[in-house]
Amino acid sequence: MKEINGIEQLDEFILENIENSAVICVYFGAKGCGPCNQLKKKLSESDTTEIMPKLVVGYLDIENKLNDDLINRYNIESLPTIVFIKLDNTKVIQVSRIEGYDFTKLKLEYDNYLN
């Protein structure tokens, strides 16, 4: 999981991972959010890495002012929120999103992304 601070770092994160056919998701959370911290821990566990080996996660702390534009761009209204994204030519498109802690749905969206 890579911590992202601002649009430029998000763009770099996407470009770094797009070439290796990674499943790219952007994870919005906050340090004081219990479900956010649980999901962050779950995403870092080796079991998760084994069942979703192509998953790459960019973590954005909503309390960081550098991420305000991204919070607005992705219309983040609840935490945690995970947004799966792809690059279509030069445009970043949102494939799907999960609001709240739902690891089962995360795995399903991961599988759908690959198909």
CYANA upper distance limits for C-alpha pairs under 8 A (distance plus 0.5 A):
  1 MET  CA     43 LEU  CA      8.28
  1 MET  CA     44 SER  CA      7.41
  1 MET  CA     56 VAL  CA      7.10
  1 MET  CA     57 VAL  CA      5.39
  1 MET  CA     58 GLY  CA      6.28
  1 MET  CA     59 TYR  CA      7.11
  2 LYS  CA     57 VAL  CA      6.84
  2 LYS  CA     58 GLY  CA      5.38
  2 LYS  CA     59 TYR  CA      6.40
  3 GLU  CA     58 GLY  CA      6.30
  3 GLU  CA     59 TYR  CA      5.20
  3 GLU  CA     60 LEU  CA      6.64
  4 ILE  CA      9 GLN  CA      6.22
  4 ILE  CA     10 LEU  CA      6.59
  4 ILE  CA     58 GLY  CA      6.53
  4 ILE  CA     59 TYR  CA      6.21
  4 ILE  CA     60 LEU  CA      5.81
  4 ILE  CA     61 ASP  CA      8.42
  5 ASN  CA      9 GLN  CA      6.53
  5 ASN  CA     10 LEU  CA      7.92
  5 ASN  CA     60 LEU  CA      7.07
  5 ASN  CA     61 ASP  CA      8.39
  5 ASN  CA     64 ASN  CA      7.83
  5 ASN  CA     66 LEU  CA      6.19
  5 ASN  CA     67 ASN  CA      6.47
  6 GLY  CA     10 LEU  CA      6.93
  6 GLY  CA     66 LEU  CA      5.28
  6 GLY  CA     67 ASN  CA      5.34
  6 GLY  CA     68 ASP  CA      8.45
  6 GLY  CA     69 ASP  CA      8.22
  6 GLY  CA     70 LEU  CA      7.66
  7 ILE  CA     11 ASP  CA      6.66
  7 ILE  CA     66 LEU  CA      8.45
  7 ILE  CA     67 ASN  CA      7.73
  7 ILE  CA     69 ASP  CA      8.07
  7 ILE  CA     70 LEU  CA      7.18
  8 GLU  CA     12 GLU  CA      6.80
  9 GLN  CA     13 PHE  CA      6.56
 10 LEU  CA     14 ILE  CA      6.72
 10 LEU  CA     58 GLY  CA      8.08
 11 ASP  CA     15 LEU  CA      6.73
 12 GLU  CA     16 GLU  CA      6.51
 13 PHE  CA     17 ASN  CA      6.88
 13 PHE  CA     58 GLY  CA      7.79
 14 ILE  CA     18 ILE  CA      6.34
 14 ILE  CA     24 ILE  CA      7.77
 14 ILE  CA     87 LEU  CA      8.36
 15 LEU  CA     19 GLU  CA      7.72
 17 ASN  CA     21 SER  CA      7.60
 17 ASN  CA     22 ALA  CA      6.29
 17 ASN  CA     24 ILE  CA      7.79
 17 ASN  CA     56 VAL  CA      8.10
 18 ILE  CA     22 ALA  CA      6.57
 18 ILE  CA     24 ILE  CA      8.26
 18 ILE  CA     86 LYS  CA      8.25
 18 ILE  CA     87 LEU  CA      7.73
 21 SER  CA     54 LYS  CA      8.00
 22 ALA  CA     54 LYS  CA      5.43
 22 ALA  CA     55 LEU  CA      6.51
 22 ALA  CA     56 VAL  CA      6.95
 23 VAL  CA     54 LYS  CA      6.04
 23 VAL  CA     55 LEU  CA      5.19
 23 VAL  CA     56 VAL  CA      6.51
 23 VAL  CA     84 PHE  CA      8.04
 23 VAL  CA     85 ILE  CA      8.46
 23 VAL  CA    110 TYR  CA      7.46
 23 VAL  CA    113 TYR  CA      7.37
 23 VAL  CA    114 LEU  CA      7.84
 24 ILE  CA     55 LEU  CA      6.66
 24 ILE  CA     56 VAL  CA      5.66
 24 ILE  CA     57 VAL  CA      6.73
 24 ILE  CA     58 GLY  CA      8.35
 24 ILE  CA     84 PHE  CA      6.36
 24 ILE  CA     85 ILE  CA      6.28
 24 ILE  CA     86 LYS  CA      7.45
 25 CYS  CA     55 LEU  CA      7.95
 25 CYS  CA     56 VAL  CA      6.85
 25 CYS  CA     57 VAL  CA      5.60
 25 CYS  CA     58 GLY  CA      6.86
 25 CYS  CA     82 ILE  CA      6.89
 25 CYS  CA     83 VAL  CA      5.87
 25 CYS  CA     84 PHE  CA      4.76
 25 CYS  CA     85 ILE  CA      6.43
 26 VAL  CA     57 VAL  CA      6.30
 26 VAL  CA     58 GLY  CA      5.29
 26 VAL  CA     59 TYR  CA      6.56
 26 VAL  CA     60 LEU  CA      7.76
 26 VAL  CA     82 ILE  CA      6.12
 26 VAL  CA     83 VAL  CA      5.63
 26 VAL  CA     84 PHE  CA      6.91
 26 VAL  CA     85 ILE  CA      8.01
 27 TYR  CA     57 VAL  CA      7.11
 27 TYR  CA     58 GLY  CA      6.39
 27 TYR  CA     59 TYR  CA      5.25
 27 TYR  CA     60 LEU  CA      6.52
 27 TYR  CA     80 PRO  CA      7.74
 27 TYR  CA     81 THR  CA      6.41
 27 TYR  CA     82 ILE  CA      4.94
 27 TYR  CA     83 VAL  CA      6.96
 28 PHE  CA     59 TYR  CA      6.55
 28 PHE  CA     60 LEU  CA      5.40
 28 PHE  CA     61 ASP  CA      6.55
 28 PHE  CA     62 ILE  CA      6.92
 28 PHE  CA     76 ILE  CA      8.25
 28 PHE  CA     79 LEU  CA      7.32
 28 PHE  CA     80 PRO  CA      6.29
 28 PHE  CA     81 THR  CA      5.71
 28 PHE  CA     82 ILE  CA      6.74
 29 GLY  CA     33 CYS  CA      7.62
 29 GLY  CA     36 CYS  CA      5.83
 29 GLY  CA     37 ASN  CA      8.31
 29 GLY  CA     59 TYR  CA      7.81
 29 GLY  CA     60 LEU  CA      6.84
 29 GLY  CA     61 ASP  CA      5.75
 29 GLY  CA     62 ILE  CA      6.51
 29 GLY  CA     79 LEU  CA      6.25
 29 GLY  CA     80 PRO  CA      5.50
 29 GLY  CA     81 THR  CA      7.39
 30 ALA  CA     36 CYS  CA      6.90
 30 ALA  CA     37 ASN  CA      8.20
 30 ALA  CA     61 ASP  CA      5.62
 30 ALA  CA     62 ILE  CA      6.25
 30 ALA  CA     63 GLU  CA      6.90
 30 ALA  CA     79 LEU  CA      8.17
 30 ALA  CA     80 PRO  CA      8.34
 31 LYS  CA     36 CYS  CA      7.91
 31 LYS  CA     37 ASN  CA      7.26
 31 LYS  CA     61 ASP  CA      7.78
 32 GLY  CA     37 ASN  CA      8.44
 33 CYS  CA     37 ASN  CA      6.78
 33 CYS  CA     79 LEU  CA      8.06
 33 CYS  CA     80 PRO  CA      8.49
 34 GLY  CA     38 GLN  CA      6.79
 35 PRO  CA     39 LEU  CA      6.62
 35 PRO  CA     79 LEU  CA      8.27
 35 PRO  CA     80 PRO  CA      7.28
 35 PRO  CA    100 GLY  CA      8.06
 35 PRO  CA    101 TYR  CA      6.66
 36 CYS  CA     40 LYS  CA      6.54
 36 CYS  CA     79 LEU  CA      7.15
 36 CYS  CA     80 PRO  CA      5.59
 36 CYS  CA    101 TYR  CA      7.89
 37 ASN  CA     41 LYS  CA      6.62
 38 GLN  CA     42 LYS  CA      6.68
 39 LEU  CA     43 LEU  CA      6.55
 39 LEU  CA     80 PRO  CA      8.40
 39 LEU  CA    101 TYR  CA      6.96
 39 LEU  CA    103 PHE  CA      8.35
 40 LYS  CA     44 SER  CA      6.95
 41 LYS  CA     45 GLU  CA      6.99
 42 LYS  CA     48 THR  CA      7.39
 43 LEU  CA     48 THR  CA      6.48
 43 LEU  CA     49 THR  CA      8.06
 44 SER  CA     48 THR  CA      7.50
 44 SER  CA     49 THR  CA      7.84
 45 GLU  CA     49 THR  CA      7.10
 46 SER  CA     50 GLU  CA      6.68
 47 ASP  CA     51 ILE  CA      6.93
 48 THR  CA     52 MET  CA      6.42
 48 THR  CA     53 PRO  CA      8.35
 49 THR  CA     53 PRO  CA      5.57
 49 THR  CA     55 LEU  CA      8.02
 52 MET  CA    107 LYS  CA      8.04
 52 MET  CA    110 TYR  CA      7.85
 55 LEU  CA    110 TYR  CA      8.04
 60 LEU  CA     64 ASN  CA      8.44
 60 LEU  CA     67 ASN  CA      7.35
 61 ASP  CA     67 ASN  CA      7.75
 62 ILE  CA     67 ASN  CA      6.77
 62 ILE  CA     68 ASP  CA      7.60
 62 ILE  CA     71 ILE  CA      7.54
 63 GLU  CA     67 ASN  CA      8.35
 64 ASN  CA     68 ASP  CA      7.87
 67 ASN  CA     71 ILE  CA      6.68
 68 ASP  CA     72 ASN  CA      6.88
 69 ASP  CA     73 ARG  CA      6.54
 70 LEU  CA     74 TYR  CA      6.52
 71 ILE  CA     75 ASN  CA      6.37
 71 ILE  CA     76 ILE  CA      5.81
 72 ASN  CA     76 ILE  CA      7.05
 76 ILE  CA     81 THR  CA      7.54
 78 SER  CA     99 GLU  CA      6.97
 78 SER  CA    100 GLY  CA      7.63
 79 LEU  CA     99 GLU  CA      7.05
 79 LEU  CA    100 GLY  CA      6.32
 80 PRO  CA     99 GLU  CA      6.51
 80 PRO  CA    100 GLY  CA      5.49
 80 PRO  CA    101 TYR  CA      6.92
 81 THR  CA     97 ARG  CA      7.54
 81 THR  CA     98 ILE  CA      6.10
 81 THR  CA     99 GLU  CA      4.92
 81 THR  CA    100 GLY  CA      6.47
 82 ILE  CA     97 ARG  CA      6.02
 82 ILE  CA     98 ILE  CA      5.65
 82 ILE  CA     99 GLU  CA      7.04
 83 VAL  CA     94 GLN  CA      7.21
 83 VAL  CA     95 VAL  CA      8.01
 83 VAL  CA     96 SER  CA      6.47
 83 VAL  CA     97 ARG  CA      4.85
 83 VAL  CA     98 ILE  CA      7.05
 84 PHE  CA     94 GLN  CA      6.45
 84 PHE  CA     95 VAL  CA      5.88
 84 PHE  CA     96 SER  CA      5.80
 84 PHE  CA     97 ARG  CA      6.54
 85 ILE  CA     92 VAL  CA      7.13
 85 ILE  CA     93 ILE  CA      6.07
 85 ILE  CA     94 GLN  CA      5.04
 85 ILE  CA     95 VAL  CA      5.80
 85 ILE  CA     96 SER  CA      7.83
 86 LYS  CA     92 VAL  CA      6.27
 86 LYS  CA     93 ILE  CA      5.93
 86 LYS  CA     94 GLN  CA      7.09
 86 LYS  CA     95 VAL  CA      7.22
 87 LEU  CA     91 LYS  CA      6.15
 87 LEU  CA     92 VAL  CA      5.08
 87 LEU  CA     93 ILE  CA      6.67
 88 ASP  CA     92 VAL  CA      6.67
 88 ASP  CA     93 ILE  CA      7.27
 95 VAL  CA    113 TYR  CA      8.30
 96 SER  CA    109 GLU  CA      7.92
 98 ILE  CA    102 ASP  CA      7.95
 98 ILE  CA    105 LYS  CA      7.95
 98 ILE  CA    106 LEU  CA      7.65
102 ASP  CA    106 LEU  CA      6.82
103 PHE  CA    107 LYS  CA      6.80
104 THR  CA    108 LEU  CA      6.86
105 LYS  CA    109 GLU  CA      6.55
106 LEU  CA    110 TYR  CA      6.62
107 LYS  CA    111 ASP  CA      6.76
108 LEU  CA    112 ASN  CA      6.67
109 GLU  CA    113 TYR  CA      6.53
110 TYR  CA    114 LEU  CA      7.06
111 ASP  CA    115 ASN  CA      7.08
